[in-house]
C-alpha cells in the first residue's frame, strides 16, 4: 500500500494519482499544505513540495518525475502494451520531453499561478503569502493557457495520443494540469476542438474518477469539470 502526501489541487500530485490509478495500485491519500512547511513533511522532502510517495521498505520518494520513474521501473515491464513509458529509446525520449513540458513549463506558466492565486492563497496566512489573487498574474496565466492548449491541439491532430499511438505519461501529465485549472473554469475549450476531444477521452478513463469527485468548499467546480460530454 502506497501513501501519497499531496494536495488535491496540486497538478503534480494529480499526475501521480492518475499514474497509480492506471496501474491499479492501492493508494492512501494524506493531504499536505506545503506552504505550512510542516517539520515532519520537510524531513520527507526538504524541498517542501508535493507530492511525496511513501511505502514500507522504501525511502520516501519526492517529486513527480522521480516517482513516475520509480513506478515505471518497478511496475512498467509487467504491463506490456499498457506501459506508460514505452520501451524504445525514441518513444521514451518523446514521452519524457512532453511530460517535462507539462510538469515544468505548463506548471510554471499556467497551472501553478492559477492554482496558487485562486486556491492556495485562500488558505495561506498573510505571512505565507496569502490574500486576494493578483489580477496581473491571473491575466498572464490565462493567456499562457491558450498557448499551451493550442500546442495540445496540434499534438492531438497529428497523433492518436499526445506522444504517439497510445496513452503515456505525457497524456496523464497534460490532463492533470488541465484538470486543476478546468475546475476553476480557466480552460477555453471552445478554442480548440482537437484538444477538447483528446481531453474528453482521457477524462473518461476510470483513473480520473477520484479527481472529478473532489470539490473544494467555497470554490464550486466549473460546468465542464465533471461533464464527460462537455
N, C-alpha and C positions, 0 to 999 in steps of 0.2 A: 504494500500500500504506500503510495506516494502522498506527501503533503506539500501543497503549493502555497507558499506565502505570497499573497497577491493583493492587488486592489481590483475590484470588479470592473473599473473603467480604465485600468492600465492597459494600453494596447498590447504591450509585450506579454503581459500576463494572459490576455485573451488568446494570443497566438499559441502559447504553450498549452492552454486548456484545449484548444482545437486539435493540436497535435496529439495530445494524450487521448482525446476523445476519438480521433480517427483510428488510433491503435487499440482502443478498447481497454486502456489501462486504468485500474482503480485509482481514484484520486480523492483526497480530502482537502478541502479549501480552508485556509486560515487568512482572514482579511488583515492586511497591514496598511497603515497610513505612513508611508515612508517619510513624509515631511516632519513627523514627530521624532524621528531619529531615536527610536527605542533602543536601549542598550543591548538587549538580547538579540534584536534583529541585526544590529551592527556587528555583533560577533559572527553571525552567519554570513553577512555580506558587508564588509567595511565601506563599500561604495554607497550603501544605504538606498539601493534601488530595487524595485520589484521587477520580475519575480525571482524567488529562490525556491528550488526544489529540494526536498529532504526525504530521506527514507532510511530505514535501518541498514547498517553495514556499508553505507557510502557517505562520503563527506557532503556537506551542503553544496549545492550547485547553483551559483548565481548567474544571472544574465540569460536572456532568451537564446542568444546564439550558442552559448556553451551548453545549455540544457538541450536544445534541439540536436546538437551534435552527439551528445550523450545518448539521447533516445534513439537516434539513427544507428549508432554503433552497437547499442545493446539489443534493440528490437527490430531494426530495419531489415537485416538479412533474412529473417524468417517470414517477412511479409510479401516477398515476391513482387508481383506487379502492383501491389498496394504500398510498396515502399515510398515514403515521401521525399527521400533524397535518392535519385536514380543511381544506377551502378556505373555507367560510363563516365569518363572524365569530362567530356564535353557537356553532357547533360548536367552533371553535378556543378560545374562552373556556372552555368546559366542559372540554375536554381539558387545557388549561393549569391550570385550577383543580384538577382531580383529580390531575394529575401533581405539582403543588406540594404537594397534601395528602400524598401518599405520600412524596415526596422530602424533605419538610421536617417535617411533623407526625408521620407514622408513623415516620420516621427518628429524630426526637428522642425520641419517647415509647416506642418499642418496639425497632426493629431495631438502632439504634446501641448502646443499653445492653446488649442481649443479646449482640450480636457482640463488643462490646468486652470485656465481663466474661467471656464463655465461650471466646473465641478469641484476640483480640488480646493480652489480658493474659498469656496463656501465653508469649508471645514477647517481651514487653516487659521491659526491665530494671527493677529496683526504682526507679531514679532516674526512669524514664519513666512510672511508674505501674503497673508490673507486679505480679503477685501473685495470690492466690486471689480468686475472684469475691465480690462483696459481696451477701449474701443479700437485703438490703432492696431493692437496685437491681433484682435479678432478679425479686423478687415484684412490684414496681411495674410493670416492663416486661411481665411475663406478663399482668398484669391489663389493661394497655393493649392487648395483642394481641387480647384478647377483644372489646374495644370496637371496634377497627378491623375485625376480622373480621365483626362484626355489620353495620357500615356497608357493607362489600364485599358481604355477602349481600343487603342491601336494594337496592343498585345492581343486582346480578345478577338479582334477581327482577323488576325493573321495566324492564330494558333487555336487549338482546341481548349487548352488551359493556358495560363499566363506564361509558363516556362516551356511548354511543349504539348505532347499528346495527352498527358494525364495529370491528375491532381498532385501537387507537390507542396513543399514548404512555402514556395513563392505565393501560391494562391491563399494559403492559410494566413500568411503574414499580411498580405494586402487586405484580405477580408476582415482580419482582426482590427486593423487600424480604421478601416471604413466603418465597421460596426460601432465603434466607440463614438464616432462623430455623427453617424447616422441616427443614433439615439437622440442627439441634440438637434437633428434636422438640418445639419450643415453640409449635406452632400447634394449637389444639384443634379439629381439623376436624369432630369429631362434634357441635359446637355449631351448625353452620350448613351445611345441605346445599347451599344455593344457592351459597354462597361456594366450597365444596368442588368442586362441579360446574364452576363457572367456572374455577377454578384448574387442574383436570384438563384442560380444553380448551386453556388456554394452555400448560401444561406439556408437552402432547403435540406442540407445534409443533417443527419442525426446529431453530429458533433456540435452543431450550432444551437441546438435547442436549449441547453442550460443558459447560454448567453442571452437568448431572446426572452427568457423568463425572468430576468433580473431587472428590477426597477429601482430607481433612486427616489426616496421620499422628497417631495418638494420640487422635483425636476421630472415632469412627465415625459415619456418617450414620444418621439415624433410619430406621425401617422404611418410612415414607411417602415419603421423599425421592426415590428412583428409581423407585418403583412408579407407573406411569401409571394404574392402576386402584385406587388406594388408597381 
